[in-house]
Amino acid sequence: MDHTFKIPLQQHIGAPCKPVVNVGDRVKRGQLIAAPEKLGANIHASVSGTVNAITDEFIEIEPDKEQTEDYVPIKETSSIIEAIKEAGIVGMGGAGFPTHVKMDVDLQGGVVIANGVECEPLLNHNVRQMEEEPEKIYKGIKYAMEATNASRAYIAIKAKNKKAVEAMKSVIDDPRIEVREMPDIYPMGEERALVREILGMLLKPDQLPTAAKAVISNVETLSRICEAVEERKPVISKNVTVIGRLKSGRQAHVFFDVPIGTPITELINKAGGIEGEFGEIIMGGPFTGKAVDLDSVVTKTTGGIIITDPLPREKRKVGLLVCGCGANEARLREVAEKMGACVAGVERCKQVVDVRGGIKCENPGNCPGQAEKILKLKKKGAEALIVGTCSDCTNTVMGVAPKLKMPVYHHTDHVLRTVGHPLVRRLKK
């Protein structure tokens, strides 16, 4: 290995972890190197080596030239919840909520929902894992059911991913567990959208799935639960999709078990390297991912690394339409700035509500119409629109904006165009 590993001290919702090692210490793969003092999750060394530096943000490890597959196992535990906590498992679909906290609930016969929807376009690692490792995910579901006292479980997968659907169905031997096929719209993987589609209950924006006696967990997270319980393995790696402006082509490259702290440049190079001039490096998916620098590293919540084409240029004044399911105002302003556009005004989708310092949609994926908001933006001087809306909201935008001669950019356009993916515009139902 010809690079160091910078392991962030905050890879979860909550406060940064406190290092439990010192500069100069020798550490082994799987060894605990940082622990939470409040809400958080344990952090372990992803490689064996020497601690080079410790800052407020990360622990840097100089790896040994020779690495083995061995790891320091988590300590023996007496419960599934304790194993999850010791292993440092968090929501690996991107949310990063500590899983031991989420699973420490009595559902009183409720339901576990395995989220295999892979909500964001272009990402493919969850689908590939369901195709190739269905048994590990299935075992994780059963452990989650046991830990939460659930009486049934559903595995949510987009109907278009037929191979994944069949792979998961092939391992089910429990009548309490079944696969539910989901439509290919965004944001079908959002927790309240899944509760609505599967359980027939629309939760309020400030309600958690536990209000419906449900716990929802990403399929990779569930596979890590299986590893923690059966192999006493801590979270030291992540499955990642790399896609975009690559010399090897625009198809998705899936990498399993990438060590935490791996520079994203290493994965990009393994996928073929960047082709020519690019626009952004996005960590995450097109809708909710963030633009990062090339010196960023893989964390427990890294799902995608997307290299985009350059953004289009726009000289007209633009209006921004913020959606609770997609890009926030800061991200839309960032896109506008990179396009060279002046922002004339900002409006929120009529279903946006403020919840715990963020924004949520009242009914994810079901839009009542955006005509009023678009007219307001036009009155503010907007000549074009940049929207961060879900599939259905974009439908309603496209029913109005063209009639007002207002061109529409979706904040995912430059991302999706890079790989020839259909743009978020009119959704055929």
Order of alpha helices (4+ residues) and beta strands (2+ residues): beta-beta-beta-beta-beta-beta-beta-alpha-alpha-beta-alpha-alpha-beta-alpha-beta-alpha-beta-alpha-beta-beta-alpha-beta-beta-beta-beta-alpha-beta-beta-beta-alpha-beta-alpha-beta-alpha
